[in-house]
Amino acid sequence: MLPVRIERIVSLAPNLTEIVYAVGAGDRLVGNTDYCDYPAEAKQLAKIGDTMHPSVERIIALKPQIVLVSTASQLEAFTKQLGQQSIAVYVTNPGGLEEMFSSMTAFGEMFETSAEAARATGDLRKRSDAIATALRGVPPVSVFYQVAGEPLYTIGREAYLTDLVKRAGGISVTADVPDAFPRYSDEAALSAKPEAIILPTGGSMGNANSAVASPLRDSPAVRNNRVYKINDDFLSRPGPRLVDGLEALAHALHPEAFK
């Protein structure tokens, strides 16, 4: 049961923190995780630990009316304690661009900032639609998205990033591989022969992914200097900056479409 008027919010995921600010309710956030660093105001809030191991004592001490979580399992052990303190738990885990827009709309309704949420969502949709218009009729580029190099991990069928690559005018060569972030064999990578390789930079989390994995070093992407480094904060957090990630991917893969 959600409170009628929500004035105190704790967020347990960076993307959810970003959505709260985007819909105009950032002034009601009283706490978030160590990884919540955008926008700048998010850094100043009380920290309740990391995303997977938050301190329930710190959460309760902040007296929130609602705690936002990105996976049901994240607070499974704490839900009873929070319930005893009359703290509601709201779970939302946007799985891509459209679900992120839906979460923005839902947050706008929940925090009574629907007008601001609609404006923010509308602006982001316009930018997304502009990419689709610019790429209409442009042949797609085959893409390998390298999540980690040693050992090699990539994006698979269940990853929202596979859809984002498609929206950016690419086709992930691992789009049909089961799971979201599968381990990929060196043999399969050797035969993939992608035209472009995406390396997330690590963003604020600092997990830099600076080198192309060895089985991909003789690929057409490397031979033609089509290895692109993109800020991981735009890609790994399904929040409003996912549109920044879409734009960065599209401009990298198809610079000719944006002259």
Backbone bond lengths (Angstrom), bond angles and torsions (degrees), N, CA, C in turn:
res aa  C-N    CA-C-N  psi(-1)  N-CA   C-N-CA  omega(-1)  CA-C   N-CA-C  phi
1 M - - - 1.472 - - 1.522 109.22 -
2 L 1.343 116.65 119.57 1.458 120.65 -178.09 1.530 110.64 -84.70
3 P 1.344 116.39 145.82 1.462 119.24 175.84 1.528 110.53 -62.41
4 V 1.337 116.18 152.34 1.468 120.35 179.74 1.521 110.53 -65.46
5 R 1.306 117.00 -46.66 1.462 121.64 -179.96 1.522 107.91 -125.03
6 I 1.325 116.92 116.40 1.462 121.42 -175.45 1.527 109.90 -96.54
7 E 1.325 115.76 118.14 1.459 121.64 -178.13 1.530 113.04 -115.35
8 R 1.331 117.02 -18.45 1.466 120.53 -176.57 1.531 108.96 -132.58
9 I 1.337 115.65 118.34 1.468 123.07 -173.70 1.525 109.40 -124.50
10 V 1.330 116.25 139.01 1.468 122.12 167.33 1.526 107.29 -117.82
11 S 1.321 116.11 132.80 1.469 121.41 179.16 1.523 109.48 -111.96
12 L 1.340 116.15 134.75 1.459 120.94 -179.96 1.526 112.96 -110.01
13 A 1.323 117.22 22.91 1.470 120.04 176.33 1.527 109.23 -153.71
14 P 1.341 117.68 137.96 1.466 120.42 -179.03 1.525 113.75 -58.22
15 N 1.344 117.21 -39.23 1.468 118.50 -178.47 1.527 111.14 -67.37
16 L 1.343 117.17 -35.27 1.458 120.27 179.11 1.521 110.82 -70.59
17 T 1.340 116.45 -37.32 1.465 120.15 174.17 1.528 110.39 -58.30
18 E 1.330 116.63 -44.89 1.466 121.08 -179.10 1.518 111.27 -64.43
19 I 1.331 117.08 -37.49 1.467 120.04 178.75 1.524 110.35 -66.94
20 V 1.338 117.83 -41.62 1.471 120.91 179.01 1.525 110.49 -57.63
21 Y 1.330 116.40 -45.26 1.474 119.30 178.19 1.525 111.03 -65.38
22 A 1.317 117.10 -40.84 1.469 121.05 -176.35 1.522 112.05 -63.05
23 V 1.338 117.28 -31.95 1.469 119.58 -177.93 1.527 112.38 -93.11
24 G 1.341 116.57 7.11 1.459 119.57 172.65 1.506 115.78 88.58
25 A 1.342 117.66 20.21 1.468 120.21 -179.67 1.524 112.14 -116.31
26 G 1.320 117.22 15.87 1.465 120.72 -177.14 1.515 113.87 -60.87
27 D 1.343 116.86 -28.30 1.469 119.51 -179.02 1.524 112.07 -70.52
28 R 1.344 116.99 -7.71 1.464 120.00 179.80 1.532 112.44 -100.13
29 L 1.318 116.65 -5.63 1.457 120.06 175.76 1.524 109.85 -71.95
30 V 1.326 116.73 128.47 1.460 120.41 178.59 1.527 111.86 -113.24
31 G 1.336 117.48 -9.96 1.452 120.53 178.96 1.512 111.61 -166.50
32 N 1.339 115.89 154.20 1.462 120.98 177.42 1.531 109.05 -158.15
33 T 1.333 116.54 -171.07 1.465 120.07 -174.50 1.525 112.01 -88.50
34 D 1.326 114.55 169.33 1.463 120.65 177.34 1.526 111.63 -60.44
35 Y 1.346 116.94 -25.95 1.463 120.99 -177.08 1.529 113.33 -87.83
36 C 1.314 117.37 -7.27 1.475 120.53 -178.90 1.526 108.65 -80.19
37 D 1.331 116.39 98.93 1.462 120.70 -172.80 1.531 113.19 -127.66
38 Y 1.339 116.08 11.76 1.460 119.34 179.74 1.525 108.79 -143.80
39 P 1.374 115.89 136.20 1.461 128.04 -6.21 1.531 112.08 -66.89
40 A 1.330 116.42 -177.66 1.469 120.63 -172.89 1.523 112.45 -55.57
41 E 1.336 116.72 -34.26 1.473 119.82 -178.22 1.528 111.73 -61.76
42 A 1.325 116.60 -27.15 1.466 120.31 -178.06 1.522 111.80 -63.89
43 K 1.338 116.89 -26.69 1.467 120.68 -179.52 1.523 112.03 -69.31
44 Q 1.334 116.58 -23.33 1.460 120.95 -173.95 1.529 113.20 -85.42
45 L 1.315 117.16 -10.14 1.461 120.10 -176.17 1.529 112.39 -77.54
46 A 1.320 115.71 160.22 1.465 120.58 175.42 1.528 109.55 -59.33
47 K 1.318 116.66 136.75 1.463 121.98 -177.85 1.531 109.97 -101.98
48 I 1.327 115.11 135.49 1.464 119.37 -175.69 1.532 112.08 -112.48
49 G 1.338 116.77 19.66 1.460 120.42 -179.14 1.515 111.20 106.05
50 D 1.335 116.07 -167.54 1.459 118.24 -179.13 1.530 110.52 -87.00
51 T 1.325 115.00 178.41 1.461 120.40 -172.20 1.526 112.62 -64.88
52 M 1.320 116.62 -40.45 1.471 119.33 -175.08 1.528 113.28 -90.52
53 H 1.337 117.51 -19.81 1.461 120.01 -177.56 1.524 110.75 -130.75
54 P 1.322 116.92 62.61 1.466 119.39 179.43 1.531 110.85 -73.82
55 S 1.311 115.38 155.95 1.463 120.60 177.98 1.521 109.38 -88.23
56 V 1.334 116.28 114.22 1.463 119.60 179.97 1.524 110.73 -65.88
57 E 1.355 115.88 -31.37 1.467 118.94 178.48 1.523 110.79 -63.96
58 R 1.337 116.62 -43.09 1.469 119.64 179.37 1.528 110.77 -66.42
59 I 1.339 115.73 -38.37 1.470 119.51 178.72 1.526 110.00 -60.43
60 I 1.321 116.72 -50.28 1.465 121.04 -178.03 1.531 110.74 -62.08
61 A 1.350 116.36 -38.27 1.466 120.22 -179.15 1.524 112.23 -63.12
62 L 1.325 117.42 -25.33 1.469 121.37 -179.86 1.530 112.44 -81.33
63 K 1.321 116.43 -7.22 1.466 122.51 177.42 1.547 113.67 52.69
64 P 1.341 117.27 48.65 1.472 118.30 176.86 1.526 110.52 -74.66
65 Q 1.318 115.34 155.14 1.466 119.88 171.25 1.520 110.59 -87.50
66 I 1.339 115.23 -24.52 1.462 119.68 -177.29 1.524 109.88 -146.87
67 V 1.332 116.02 143.59 1.465 123.08 175.07 1.528 107.05 -118.01
68 L 1.321 115.61 126.64 1.463 121.62 179.97 1.518 108.99 -96.19
69 V 1.325 117.15 125.86 1.461 121.28 179.70 1.526 109.72 -127.91
70 S 1.345 114.73 154.35 1.460 118.71 -175.83 1.525 113.17 -98.76
71 T 1.325 117.75 -15.18 1.468 119.93 174.53 1.518 108.55 -140.08
72 A 1.301 116.23 144.56 1.462 120.84 -177.63 1.522 111.23 -61.43
73 S 1.343 116.80 -33.85 1.467 120.12 -177.02 1.519 112.12 -73.68
74 Q 1.335 116.35 -18.36 1.461 120.33 -173.70 1.537 112.02 -59.17
75 L 1.322 116.29 -37.81 1.455 119.42 -177.35 1.527 112.88 -121.67
76 E 1.320 115.75 21.49 1.462 119.71 -175.21 1.529 111.75 -54.84
77 A 1.322 115.55 -43.38 1.456 120.12 -177.24 1.528 112.09 -72.22
78 F 1.333 116.92 -22.29 1.459 120.68 -174.36 1.527 113.38 -98.46
79 T 1.329 117.15 -13.25 1.461 119.89 -171.73 1.524 112.35 -57.49
80 K 1.341 116.18 -40.19 1.465 119.27 -179.43 1.527 110.72 -64.53
81 Q 1.348 116.47 -44.24 1.464 120.48 178.63 1.528 111.44 -61.41
82 L 1.329 115.45 -43.19 1.465 118.94 179.79 1.524 110.45 -65.66
83 G 1.334 115.79 -39.91 1.464 119.94 178.88 1.522 112.00 -60.66
84 Q 1.320 115.33 -37.13 1.463 119.49 178.47 1.526 111.58 -65.56
85 Q 1.333 116.28 -23.19 1.468 121.70 178.14 1.533 111.36 -96.40
86 S 1.344 116.68 9.98 1.481 122.38 -178.16 1.527 111.93 60.04
87 I 1.330 116.27 35.47 1.467 121.82 176.95 1.531 108.27 -102.45
88 A 1.300 116.65 119.69 1.464 121.21 179.90 1.523 110.36 -77.28
89 V 1.328 116.68 149.96 1.467 122.67 175.50 1.524 107.85 -118.33
90 Y 1.336 115.80 128.79 1.470 120.80 -179.57 1.522 107.75 -121.60
91 V 1.322 116.06 121.94 1.467 121.53 -177.34 1.523 110.06 -105.19
92 T 1.322 116.00 126.03 1.462 120.19 172.04 1.519 108.22 -147.78
93 N 1.310 116.81 133.82 1.462 121.76 -175.98 1.525 108.91 -134.72
94 P 1.347 117.82 80.18 1.464 120.22 -176.16 1.521 111.54 -55.91
95 G 1.327 115.90 126.49 1.459 121.25 -178.49 1.514 111.87 -104.98
96 G 1.321 117.55 47.68 1.453 121.03 179.64 1.509 111.95 132.25
97 L 1.317 114.90 -174.99 1.458 121.75 -171.87 1.526 112.55 -62.24
98 E 1.329 117.55 -50.56 1.465 120.10 -176.86 1.526 111.38 -65.06
99 E 1.316 117.03 -40.57 1.465 119.66 179.01 1.528 111.10 -68.12
100 M 1.337 116.60 -32.40 1.462 119.79 176.04 1.524 110.07 -65.04
101 F 1.353 117.15 -43.14 1.467 120.33 176.40 1.528 110.49 -59.94
102 S 1.329 116.83 -41.11 1.471 121.11 178.94 1.525 110.98 -63.21
103 S 1.346 116.70 -39.25 1.465 120.08 178.28 1.525 110.98 -65.38
104 M 1.323 116.98 -38.13 1.462 120.14 176.84 1.532 110.71 -61.20
105 T 1.324 116.42 -44.18 1.467 120.82 178.31 1.524 110.81 -62.41
106 A 1.345 116.26 -44.56 1.470 120.80 -179.88 1.527 111.32 -63.37
107 F 1.336 117.14 -40.98 1.469 120.30 178.21 1.526 110.15 -65.25
108 G 1.329 117.05 -39.50 1.460 120.21 178.29 1.517 111.72 -59.19
109 E 1.331 115.56 -42.09 1.468 119.91 178.52 1.532 110.83 -68.17
110 M 1.336 115.89 -42.70 1.461 120.62 -176.19 1.532 111.84 -66.36
111 F 1.335 116.42 -37.59 1.463 120.42 -176.88 1.534 113.12 -99.44
112 E 1.351 115.20 7.45 1.469 121.64 178.74 1.529 111.79 58.74
113 T 1.328 115.14 41.80 1.470 121.43 175.11 1.533 108.82 -126.33
114 S 1.336 116.05 39.34 1.469 120.35 -173.44 1.518 113.19 -58.65
115 A 1.331 117.49 -37.85 1.473 119.93 -178.10 1.520 110.36 -64.25
116 E 1.339 116.59 -45.01 1.465 119.59 179.71 1.525 111.03 -68.18
117 A 1.327 116.25 -38.00 1.466 119.99 177.48 1.519 110.61 -62.59
118 A 1.337 116.82 -41.00 1.472 120.71 179.74 1.515 110.98 -65.42
119 R 1.342 117.15 -39.79 1.475 120.13 177.97 1.520 110.59 -63.83
120 A 1.333 116.37 -46.82 1.464 120.37 -178.21 1.520 111.05 -63.70
121 T 1.324 116.25 -44.15 1.470 120.73 179.39 1.522 110.48 -64.54
122 G 1.319 116.51 -40.97 1.469 120.94 179.13 1.515 112.01 -61.33
123 D 1.333 116.67 -43.11 1.471 120.60 178.96 1.531 111.09 -63.50
124 L 1.335 115.66 -42.18 1.468 119.37 179.90 1.530 111.00 -67.58
125 R 1.321 116.81 -38.69 1.475 120.47 177.79 1.529 110.91 -63.66
126 K 1.320 116.78 -39.47 1.473 120.02 178.30 1.517 110.79 -60.05
127 R 1.327 115.89 -43.15 1.462 119.80 179.15 1.527 111.28 -65.44
128 S 1.329 116.09 -41.23 1.465 120.92 177.68 1.530 110.68 -64.08
129 D 1.328 116.41 -43.10 1.469 120.93 179.50 1.529 111.35 -65.21
130 A 1.347 116.16 -34.21 1.471 119.88 179.49 1.525 110.51 -64.69
131 I 1.333 116.79 -36.33 1.466 120.54 176.17 1.530 109.71 -64.27
132 A 1.327 116.40 -46.02 1.469 120.56 -179.85 1.520 111.06 -60.01
133 T 1.334 116.69 -40.96 1.472 121.01 179.52 1.520 110.88 -65.09
134 A 1.333 116.58 -45.06 1.469 120.92 -177.99 1.528 111.88 -63.95
135 L 1.338 116.45 -29.99 1.469 119.77 -175.42 1.526 113.37 -95.43
136 R 1.327 116.43 0.91 1.470 119.21 -178.26 1.538 109.91 -60.16
137 G 1.323 115.54 123.74 1.461 120.30 179.25 1.513 114.85 83.51
138 V 1.325 117.83 -3.17 1.468 121.25 180.00 1.532 108.96 -84.51
139 P 1.338 117.73 126.56 1.475 119.83 -179.46 1.524 110.97 -61.77
140 P 1.331 118.08 135.86 1.467 120.14 -179.28 1.520 112.61 -71.02
141 V 1.333 114.84 156.61 1.459 123.46 178.61 1.524 108.07 -106.52
142 S 1.342 117.63 137.04 1.470 119.60 176.52 1.532 108.92 -76.32
143 V 1.324 115.61 133.37 1.465 121.51 -169.29 1.529 110.87 -128.54
144 F 1.319 115.74 137.52 1.466 120.84 167.21 1.521 107.58 -110.72
145 Y 1.323 116.55 121.85 1.457 122.29 178.94 1.521 107.55 -99.59
146 Q 1.333 116.19 111.44 1.467 121.07 -176.57 1.524 109.81 -93.11
147 V 1.324 116.39 107.36 1.467 121.17 177.72 1.525 109.75 -75.97
148 A 1.326 116.13 -43.22 1.470 122.44 176.80 1.517 107.96 -149.46
149 G 1.333 116.17 150.61 1.458 119.50 -173.77 1.508 115.31 -97.82
150 E 1.314 117.66 -39.67 1.470 121.18 -175.98 1.526 110.43 -132.12
151 P 1.329 121.03 97.75 1.467 127.26 -2.73 1.526 111.29 -73.23
152 L 1.312 115.67 166.76 1.454 122.05 -173.08 1.526 111.46 -82.73
153 Y 1.322 115.28 122.37 1.471 122.57 173.97 1.521 109.01 -124.72
154 T 1.330 115.64 149.07 1.458 120.38 -177.53 1.535 109.41 -140.61
155 I 1.322 116.59 -168.20 1.464 120.81 176.46 1.525 108.95 -104.51
156 G 1.319 115.75 141.63 1.461 119.94 -178.58 1.511 112.70 -118.16
157 R 1.316 114.49 -161.36 1.460 122.98 -172.99 1.529 112.73 -59.09
158 E 1.329 117.32 -34.92 1.463 120.70 -173.44 1.524 113.65 -92.65
159 A 1.318 118.45 1.96 1.464 121.04 -179.11 1.529 110.76 -86.08
160 Y 1.327 116.72 132.48 1.473 119.08 176.44 1.525 111.21 -63.72
161 L 1.344 116.88 -21.99 1.463 119.87 178.93 1.529 111.73 -66.59
162 T 1.326 117.37 -26.34 1.464 120.71 176.04 1.529 109.64 -62.33
163 D 1.332 115.98 -41.72 1.465 121.05 176.17 1.522 110.66 -67.84
164 L 1.337 117.40 -38.95 1.468 120.50 -179.11 1.528 110.57 -63.96
165 V 1.343 116.66 -41.43 1.472 120.54 176.50 1.527 110.30 -59.54
166 K 1.331 116.33 -42.24 1.471 120.61 178.98 1.523 111.02 -62.69
167 R 1.332 116.88 -43.45 1.470 120.80 178.63 1.528 111.63 -63.93
168 A 1.338 115.92 -25.56 1.465 120.88 -179.05 1.520 112.54 -88.79
169 G 1.331 117.31 7.00 1.455 120.24 177.50 1.508 114.17 89.26
170 G 1.331 115.62 24.98 1.458 119.98 177.45 1.512 111.19 -122.32
171 I 1.315 115.72 167.73 1.462 121.80 170.24 1.520 106.47 -128.81
172 S 1.321 116.13 115.61 1.461 119.18 178.86 1.520 109.70 -66.78
173 V 1.325 116.29 129.39 1.470 120.11 -179.97 1.527 111.02 -70.89
174 T 1.335 116.48 -9.95 1.463 120.47 178.84 1.530 111.17 -113.00
175 A 1.314 117.40 22.05 1.473 122.11 -174.95 1.522 112.98 -62.04
176 D 1.327 117.64 -25.54 1.470 120.29 -177.27 1.530 113.35 -99.95
177 V 1.331 116.28 2.95 1.467 119.32 179.87 1.531 109.08 -76.07
178 P 1.340 118.59 130.47 1.470 120.59 -179.02 1.531 112.01 -59.96
179 D 1.337 114.99 154.78 1.467 124.67 178.81 1.530 111.48 82.12
180 A 1.325 114.29 171.24 1.465 120.34 -177.60 1.526 111.27 -86.19
181 F 1.349 115.99 -47.01 1.469 119.96 -177.35 1.522 109.23 -131.01
182 P 1.339 116.86 74.71 1.468 120.23 -174.54 1.530 113.39 -77.29
183 R 1.324 114.22 151.13 1.464 120.91 167.52 1.516 106.25 -70.33
184 Y 1.345 117.21 135.58 1.465 121.08 -175.89 1.513 109.35 -119.51
185 S 1.328 116.97 133.58 1.462 120.45 -176.11 1.522 111.12 -74.31
186 D 1.317 115.50 151.65 1.465 120.74 176.98 1.523 110.80 -61.17
187 E 1.344 116.15 -36.84 1.463 120.06 -179.18 1.534 110.78 -63.57
188 A 1.326 115.79 -44.22 1.461 119.60 179.73 1.522 110.49 -65.91
189 A 1.339 116.71 -38.37 1.472 120.16 179.74 1.526 110.79 -65.58
190 L 1.338 116.59 -37.67 1.473 120.22 178.65 1.523 111.53 -61.39
191 S 1.331 116.26 -36.87 1.468 119.91 -176.55 1.527 112.95 -88.94
192 A 1.337 117.96 -6.01 1.467 120.96 -175.86 1.527 112.57 -70.30
193 K 1.339 116.51 -39.21 1.473 123.12 177.57 1.541 113.39 48.62
194 P 1.337 118.10 55.87 1.465 120.36 179.68 1.524 112.26 -69.32
195 E 1.327 115.44 150.05 1.471 120.83 176.02 1.522 111.63 -80.60
196 A 1.339 116.72 -22.12 1.460 121.74 179.04 1.526 109.12 -144.45
197 I 1.327 116.22 150.55 1.457 122.57 176.39 1.517 108.79 -125.25
198 I 1.331 116.33 133.93 1.462 121.55 177.10 1.526 108.34 -105.66
199 L 1.331 115.87 127.27 1.460 122.15 175.18 1.521 108.42 -116.38
200 P 1.334 119.50 108.52 1.463 120.10 172.81 1.532 109.27 -64.19
201 T 1.322 118.09 139.50 1.466 121.27 -172.37 1.510 114.14 -81.63
202 G 1.322 118.53 -10.95 1.453 120.21 -175.26 1.511 112.03 102.65
203 G 1.326 118.01 -27.46 1.461 121.30 177.37 1.513 111.87 53.71
204 S 1.308 117.41 -149.55 1.465 121.67 -176.33 1.519 112.53 -71.74
205 M 1.338 117.02 -16.09 1.465 120.53 179.80 1.534 110.42 -75.67
206 G 1.318 117.25 -18.73 1.449 121.83 173.10 1.518 116.34 80.29
207 N 1.321 118.45 8.18 1.467 120.33 -179.78 1.527 109.77 -85.96
208 A 1.314 116.09 69.79 1.456 120.85 -173.79 1.523 111.88 -60.06
209 N 1.323 115.61 137.87 1.461 123.54 -177.36 1.523 105.20 -122.52
210 S 1.345 116.26 72.65 1.460 119.72 -162.91 1.520 114.99 -89.80
211 A 1.330 118.32 -18.58 1.460 120.22 -173.26 1.520 111.60 -121.59
212 V 1.321 115.19 141.03 1.458 120.17 175.50 1.524 108.97 -68.16
213 A 1.329 117.32 136.15 1.459 121.86 179.68 1.528 110.23 -60.80
214 S 1.313 115.83 145.29 1.469 120.67 -172.76 1.527 114.70 -54.85
215 P 1.345 121.05 -39.43 1.470 118.16 -179.02 1.525 113.87 -70.05
216 L 1.331 117.05 -9.53 1.469 120.25 179.81 1.525 112.48 -102.00
217 R 1.320 117.16 0.16 1.473 119.69 -171.01 1.526 113.74 -73.32
218 D 1.336 117.10 -14.09 1.470 118.65 175.90 1.530 110.69 -108.91
219 S 1.312 116.77 19.81 1.472 121.05 -179.10 1.530 110.57 -77.28
220 P 1.345 117.74 159.64 1.466 120.47 174.79 1.526 112.36 -54.26
221 A 1.331 117.44 -34.12 1.469 121.04 -179.69 1.523 110.98 -59.48
222 V 1.336 116.79 -45.88 1.462 120.81 -178.89 1.525 110.24 -71.95
223 R 1.339 116.75 -43.76 1.472 119.91 -179.12 1.521 111.71 -60.94
224 N 1.332 116.93 -33.49 1.469 120.85 -178.02 1.523 113.23 -99.25
225 N 1.342 115.52 13.70 1.475 120.95 177.02 1.528 111.77 57.55
226 R 1.332 115.66 44.50 1.461 120.24 179.83 1.536 110.68 -116.31
227 V 1.322 114.22 54.49 1.465 121.92 174.36 1.525 106.55 -110.54
228 Y 1.327 116.40 122.90 1.465 120.48 -172.40 1.521 110.65 -119.95
229 K 1.323 115.46 129.23 1.461 121.30 176.57 1.532 108.80 -99.43
230 I 1.321 115.76 126.38 1.463 121.53 -176.44 1.523 109.32 -129.36
231 N 1.319 115.51 138.30 1.467 122.22 -178.37 1.526 110.64 -54.57
232 D 1.320 115.46 119.14 1.460 120.68 -176.05 1.528 112.68 -65.71
233 D 1.341 117.41 -24.37 1.464 119.84 177.49 1.529 111.15 -62.28
234 F 1.339 116.63 -28.01 1.468 121.02 178.57 1.526 111.86 -78.08
235 L 1.333 116.70 -18.68 1.457 120.80 -171.22 1.529 113.68 -110.96
236 S 1.325 116.81 -36.07 1.467 119.38 -172.89 1.518 113.31 -90.53
237 R 1.341 117.08 -9.03 1.459 120.71 179.64 1.523 109.30 -112.60
238 P 1.323 118.47 105.07 1.466 119.48 -178.81 1.531 112.04 -75.02
239 G 1.328 113.87 71.22 1.452 122.99 176.36 1.523 109.06 -126.42
240 P 1.326 117.73 -162.93 1.468 120.54 -176.25 1.529 114.48 -57.67
241 R 1.345 116.99 -30.70 1.470 118.59 -178.62 1.521 113.21 -75.50
242 L 1.334 117.48 -0.11 1.460 120.06 172.62 1.526 110.10 -60.08
243 V 1.322 116.78 -29.98 1.473 120.57 176.73 1.528 110.01 -68.87
244 D 1.341 117.43 -35.84 1.468 119.89 172.95 1.527 110.25 -60.19
245 G 1.336 115.71 -40.53 1.458 120.10 177.87 1.513 112.05 -64.30
246 L 1.336 116.06 -41.94 1.466 120.58 177.26 1.522 110.69 -59.67
247 E 1.332 116.62 -45.41 1.467 120.43 179.97 1.522 111.01 -64.16
248 A 1.327 116.91 -42.60 1.463 120.23 179.90 1.526 111.25 -63.22
249 L 1.323 116.74 -42.90 1.468 120.76 177.82 1.522 111.07 -62.83
250 A 1.328 116.68 -47.82 1.471 120.59 -176.90 1.520 111.39 -62.88
251 H 1.332 117.13 -43.44 1.471 120.72 -179.72 1.524 111.18 -66.62
252 A 1.351 116.91 -33.54 1.464 120.06 177.58 1.523 111.35 -70.02
253 L 1.334 116.49 -45.70 1.462 120.81 -175.52 1.522 113.03 -75.13
254 H 1.341 116.15 -32.47 1.480 120.18 -174.83 1.514 112.18 -137.10
255 P 1.344 117.76 63.88 1.463 119.29 -179.39 1.529 112.33 -59.71
256 E 1.329 115.45 -28.23 1.483 119.52 -179.09 1.512 112.40 -64.36
257 A 1.331 117.82 -23.14 1.460 121.08 -177.15 1.527 112.35 -82.39
258 F 1.330 116.93 -8.19 1.474 120.15 -173.77 1.520 112.52 -123.02
259 K 1.330 116.83 21.61 1.466 119.45 178.92 1.513 110.09 -70.66
